Amino acid sequence: MASADKLINTDVPEKDVFAFHFLQSLSNLRKQNPFDTPDQKNYRVRKIKKAAYVSMARAAGGSSRLWSRALLRRADKDDNKIVRFSRRKRKVTWKISSKRRRSNQRAPVVEEAAERLRNLVPGGGGMETSKLMEETAHYIKCLSMQVKVMQCLVDGLSPK
Amino acid sequence: MENELFMNAGASSHPPVITSPSSSSAMLNWVSMETQSVDPSLGCNLFWEKSTEQSIFHSALSSLVSSPTPSNSNFSGGVVGGENVMIRELIGKRGNIVDIYGTPASNGNVSGSCYATPMSSPTPGRMMVMKTTTPITEISGDPGFAERAARFSCFGSRSFNGRTNSPFPMNNEQPVATNEKMPRISSSPALKPLVSRVPTGESSGEFSRKRKAKSKQNSPSTVSPSKEIEEKEDSDPKRCKKSEENGDKTKSIDPYKDYIHVRARRGQATDSHSLAERVRREKISERMKLLQDLVPGCNKVTGKALMLDEIINYVQSLQRQVEFLSMKLSSVNTRLDFNMDAILSKDIFPSSNNLMHHQQVLQLDSSAETLLGDHHNNNLQLNPDISSNNIINPLETSETRSFISHLPTFAHFTDSISQYSTFSEDDLTSIIHMGFAQNRLHELNHGSSKQVPSHMKAEL
């Protein structure tokens, strides 16, 4: 999927990479919880969902994208692991918040939609609108790829 | 006064305003500053300290004049872009300034002087105050140069009033008097590179201001200097931001990397704010087009707001799909667990080399098929590429029996579960290819699988 715009690069890897990462994360999950009871279904669902997102973030290029970085950081935080780059993140958000303060004059229509988008896209809170849209484009591509992979998996593994 | 100056430009006589000794030193100063790797983006400054050959300045200016073509077109348009070209040329020639000599000295100061006087700016000003008459006179040889010079808003005048860091306050007096009357002579590109180190970071903002001021040539000439100053003090947020973000490094940063050079369009507002806004809007619309191609069904929608709504809905739907699929996966997960182990362990069985050999594919297929249930029976028959008749045979037996019969074989490989990490990507990709192939088969059977997501959507 080569992006037509040379300045804005929104290439995502092939399906295989996504599938590989997702399967790996699933197998890790399986290793951790070998005997899942149906009572914990919600727990399992959440785990799988999280595994899907994390694997997607990794497949899409780890730290090279803002949203993937934010996603991984969020995942790490949820696991109560030490968040390594918290300080950097705080710095960035401070800068961006000052930018935003100055940019109150921007087109309000676009800005309110951008605000909603920021809530959806991970890491969106620290981005300006133009950067946000770049990240959204990449995020959409990765999400659709991940959905395809999961669909294939479900189709392949589900009984008729 | 200004008319005088301009006339003098052609006349190559000494303008009355010029005070030679300090100005020459000033002019030559920039050369020395230049060679000291000054950051030109920080603006023109007056260098009055050192004195070098006046001809240095002359040569630089004449080199500018000699290469009028890129600048000419720009000058007439009053655009910033040409300036950059000029400036880059000059910057490029920085190191060779001494070599450029050979230009006649002591003439044509006037054109320079007309810059000089307004440019007697204190350090924050990017204006090079060239108070020397002699060095600039030679430049006046080009009659068009004065005209061009006149066209550009004088960089010094407005911003100088507020800034009085100049070590040469006496220079300010006259320029202040004249600047108010001066039309907007933009910072001449000739002088732009003549910048020295700027002590304050705000000079970088000034630089951008000057560039934008250049485009105001058509605007009325009488502008209150204070107003100009305020304008310029509200420097281009984008550029200033960039320069400020670079913080302490403003002096050493290459300006052309940091700044986004904006060209003011004809007939459009040209203050820094609106230019920045325009650039930003263009950026956003460009990215909106990109997104429009991604999101299906957005071609009919026009307008940013609706487009963005559509995009938001699409992202939400994708996220919901992920959630739904993960739920589905968890429900299949008990089977999946065992299947995963078996499949992945089975992968180890073939050589870790490329598994695209037909035989290996068949092996994978057979293992997968037996594990994954009998619903592949029909599919396999439909897709002879992937499966051969051999594979169908085990499937013809009862599913459970084949399933169980394969268990011990795979149990043997479950020990290798720990070797998951050693999987080559090829192994798993083969599985996925299988899965995709099956998906295609499903598509054949059930129509487009893309309908499924829509079904899911409907359910949700």
Interface residues (C-beta under 8 A of the other chain):
Chain A: S3 A4 D5 I8 T10 K15 D16 V17 A19 F20 L23 Q24 L26 S27 N28 R30 K31 P34 D36 K41 R44 V45 K47 I48 K49 A52 Y53 K95 K99 R102 Q105 R106 A107 V109 V110 A113 A114 R116 L117 L120 V121 T129 S130 M133 E134 T136 A137 Y139 I140 K141 L143 S144 Q146 V147 V149 M150 Q151 C152 L153 V154 D155 G156 L157 S158 P159 K160
Chain B: P237 K241 E245 E277 R280 R281 K283 I284 E286 R287 M288 L290 L291 D293 L294 V295 K304 A305 L308 D309 I311 I312 Y314 V315 Q316 L318 Q319 Q321 V322 E323 L325 S326 M327 K328 L329 S330 S331 V332 N333 T334 R335 L336 D337 N339 M340 D341 L344 A368 L372 G373 D374 H375 I417 Y420 F423 E425 L428 T429 I431 I432 M434 G435 F436 Q438 N439 H442 S449 V452 P453
